């Protein structure tokens, strides 16, 4: 990774496959620095794969991803996963480690880590071991690790999945503050309420294809495709059985 601009971020004709399974097919997507976009679709539609391709964590089998016209993955972006990995150290030390591996040292690293812990509401348990925290606390800690890097773009992969309503509300509050600080957000979720509250646009995936990119209000009231309408009605399968197409 390099210190280089993230935007505009453009995926052009991106395809990803795993063996004989096509996870993404001919995806075109352009993101600017004001992005607040929810990536929606049934389980297995390709949401997580798209985020990883945009972030540069996986390389497309065909097509290109470019950050400000460059194929070199920039440093100024971060990602929070559905099941964040917690290191065997305190909550605060987890944030400090994330900063250290990104070249932030000394007093600045300590100050930024403490600020991030406070901003996500974990200041009172900063010295507790991260692996004993609740699921919601761990997710907020993962957000603190990402926020401390001050990324221009943050990818969130199902950030409130498997959380109780109270924990999910706290995570959503933190995401809202990150957005308000000026960070662009790409949010993959199947939680329609979360997408309605947090996103300005919706990118709808179905079986690896991007079928719609629409202002959020329009998507939820007047979807353009039959597949999106069925998704909103809960009629698409959620178990991944019609996940993505076979190469054959």
C-alpha positions in Angstrom: 0.0 0.0 0.0 1.1 3.6 -0.6 0.1 7.0 0.5 -2.0 8.0 -2.5 -5.5 9.3 -3.2 -8.4 6.8 -3.0 -10.9 8.7 -5.1 -12.3 8.4 -7.6 -12.5 4.6 -7.0 -13.6 2.8 -10.1 -14.4 -0.9 -10.7 -14.7 -1.6 -14.4 -15.9 -4.9 -15.7 -14.9 -6.7 -12.5 -15.3 -10.5 -12.3 -14.3 -12.8 -9.5 -14.7 -16.5 -9.4 -13.7 -19.2 -6.9 -13.2 -22.5 -8.8 -16.3 -23.0 -10.9 -18.4 -20.5 -9.0 -18.8 -16.9 -10.2 -18.9 -14.5 -7.3 -19.0 -11.3 -9.2 -19.7 -10.8 -12.9 -19.0 -7.6 -15.0 -19.4 -5.2 -12.1 -19.0 -1.5 -12.9 -19.0 1.0 -10.0 -17.7 4.5 -9.5 -17.3 6.0 -6.0 -16.4 9.5 -5.1 -15.2 10.9 -1.7 -18.7 11.7 -0.5 -20.0 8.1 -0.9 -22.5 6.8 1.6 -23.6 3.6 -0.2 -25.2 0.4 1.1 -24.5 -2.7 -0.9 -27.6 -4.9 -0.6 -28.5 -8.4 -1.7 -29.5 -11.8 -0.5 -26.9 -14.0 1.2 -24.4 -15.1 -1.4 -25.1 -12.2 -3.8 -21.5 -11.2 -3.7 -21.6 -8.3 -1.2 -18.5 -9.3 0.8 -16.6 -10.2 -2.3 -17.3 -6.8 -3.8 -16.0 -5.0 -0.7 -12.8 -7.0 -0.7 -12.3 -6.4 -4.4 -12.8 -2.6 -4.0 -10.4 -2.6 -1.0 -7.8 -4.5 -2.9 -7.8 -7.6 -0.6 -8.6 -9.9 -3.6 -7.6 -9.5 -7.2 -10.3 -9.8 -9.8 -10.0 -12.6 -12.3 -10.9 -10.0 -15.0 -11.6 -6.3 -15.1 -9.9 -3.7 -13.1 -10.1 -1.7 -9.8 -8.4 1.7 -9.9 -7.9 4.2 -7.1 -7.5 7.8 -8.5 -6.5 6.1 -11.8 -3.8 3.9 -10.2 -3.7 0.1 -9.9 -1.6 0.5 -6.7 -3.7 0.0 -3.5 -3.7 3.2 -1.4 -3.2 3.2 2.4 -6.0 5.7 3.1 -8.8 3.1 3.4 -9.9 0.6 6.0 -12.3 -2.3 6.5 -14.2 -3.7 9.4 -15.3 -7.3 9.1 -18.4 -9.0 10.4 -16.3 -11.1 12.8 -13.3 -8.9 13.7 -10.2 -10.6 14.9 -9.1 -9.5 18.4 -5.5 -9.7 19.3 -4.4 -11.2 22.7 -3.9 -7.8 24.3 -6.0 -5.0 25.8 -8.6 -3.1 23.9 -6.3 0.0 23.8 -3.3 -2.1 22.7 -5.4 -3.5 19.8 -5.9 0.0 18.5 -2.2 1.0 19.1 -1.1 -2.1 17.2 -3.2 -1.2 14.2 -1.6 2.2 14.1 1.9 0.8 14.6 1.6 -1.5 11.6 0.5 1.5 9.5 3.6 3.5 10.5 2.1 5.7 13.3 4.6 5.8 16.2 5.3 7.5 19.5 3.1 10.0 21.2 0.9 10.4 18.1 0.0 6.7 18.2 -0.9 6.7 21.9 -3.0 9.9 21.5 -4.9 8.6 18.5 -5.5 5.3 20.1 -6.9 6.8 23.2 -9.0 9.3 21.3 -10.5 6.5 19.2 -11.3 4.3 22.2 -13.1 7.2 23.8 -15.1 8.1 20.7 -16.5 4.6 20.4 -17.5 4.6 24.1 -15.0 2.1 25.4 -12.7 4.4 27.4 -13.8 2.8 30.7 -12.7 -0.7 29.6 -9.6 0.3 27.5 -7.4 -1.9 29.7 -9.6 -4.9 29.5 -8.5 -7.9 27.4 -10.1 -7.5 24.0 -11.1 -11.2 23.6 -13.3 -11.1 26.7 -15.4 -8.2 25.4 -19.0 -8.7 24.2 -19.7 -9.0 20.5 -21.0 -5.4 20.4 -17.9 -4.1 22.3 -15.6 -6.0 20.0 -17.3 -4.5 16.9 -17.0 -1.0 18.4 -13.3 -1.8 19.1 -12.9 -2.8 15.5 -14.4 0.5 14.4 -12.0 2.3 16.8 -9.0 0.5 15.2 -10.2 1.6 11.7 -11.2 5.2 12.8 -7.9 5.8 14.4 -6.3 5.4 11.0 -8.4 8.4 9.8 -9.3 6.7 6.5 -10.9 8.6 3.6 -13.0 5.4 2.9 -14.3 2.8 5.3 -15.8 -0.5 4.2 -18.2 -2.2 6.6 -19.1 -5.8 6.1 -22.4 -6.7 8.0 -21.3 -4.6 11.0 -24.5 -5.2 13.1 -25.1 -8.9 12.2 -25.7 -11.2 15.2 -25.9 -8.2 17.6 -28.8 -7.6 20.0 -30.7 -4.4 19.4 -28.9 -2.4 22.0 -25.4 -3.4 20.8 -26.5 -2.8 17.2 -27.7 0.7 18.1 -24.3 1.5 19.7 -22.5 0.3 16.6 -24.8 2.3 14.4 -24.1 5.4 16.5 -20.4 5.0 16.0 -20.8 4.6 12.2 -22.9 7.8 12.1 -20.1 9.7 13.9 -17.5 8.3 11.5 -19.6 9.4 8.6 -20.1 12.9 10.2 -16.3 13.2 10.5 -16.0 13.1 6.7 -15.2 9.5 6.0 -16.9 7.9 3.0 -18.7 4.7 3.8 -19.4 1.5 1.8 -21.7 -0.7 3.9 -22.6 -4.3 3.0 -25.7 -5.4 4.8 -28.9 -7.4 4.6 -30.4 -5.2 7.4 -32.8 -3.0 5.4 -33.4 -0.6 8.4 -29.7 0.0 8.8 -29.3 0.8 5.0 -32.3 3.2 5.1 -30.8 5.1 8.0 -27.2 5.2 7.0 -27.0 5.3 3.2 -27.6 7.9 0.5 -27.4 5.3 -2.3 -28.0 1.6 -2.7 -26.0 -0.8 -4.9 -28.1 -3.9 -5.3 -26.4 -7.2 -6.2 -28.1 -10.3 -7.4 -26.2 -13.5 -8.2 -22.9 -11.6 -8.6 -24.3 -8.9 -10.9 -24.9 -5.3 -10.0 -28.5 -4.8 -11.1 -29.2 -1.3 -9.6 -27.4 1.7 -8.2 -30.1 4.0 -7.0 -30.7 6.8 -4.5 -31.7 5.0 -1.3 -35.2 6.6 -1.0 -36.0 5.6 -4.6 -34.7 2.0 -4.1 -36.9 1.3 -1.1 -40.0 2.8 -2.6 -39.6 2.3 -6.4 -37.1 -0.5 -7.2 -36.3 -0.7 -10.9 -35.8 -4.5 -11.2 -38.0 -7.4 -10.4 -35.2 -9.0 -8.4 -34.9 -5.9 -6.2 -38.6 -5.9 -5.6 -38.6 -9.5 -4.6 -35.6 -8.9 -2.3 -37.5 -6.1 -0.5 -40.5 -8.4 -0.1 -38.3 -11.1 1.4 -39.0 -13.4 -1.5 -35.4 -14.1 -2.5 -33.6 -17.1 -0.9 -31.4 -16.1 2.1 -29.5 -19.4 2.5 -27.1 -18.9 -0.5 -28.5 -21.8 -2.5 -28.9 -19.7 -5.6 -25.8 -17.8 -4.7 -24.0 -17.2 -7.9 -23.9 -18.7 -11.3 -21.9 -21.7 -12.4 -19.3 -21.1 -15.1 -21.1 -23.7 -17.1 
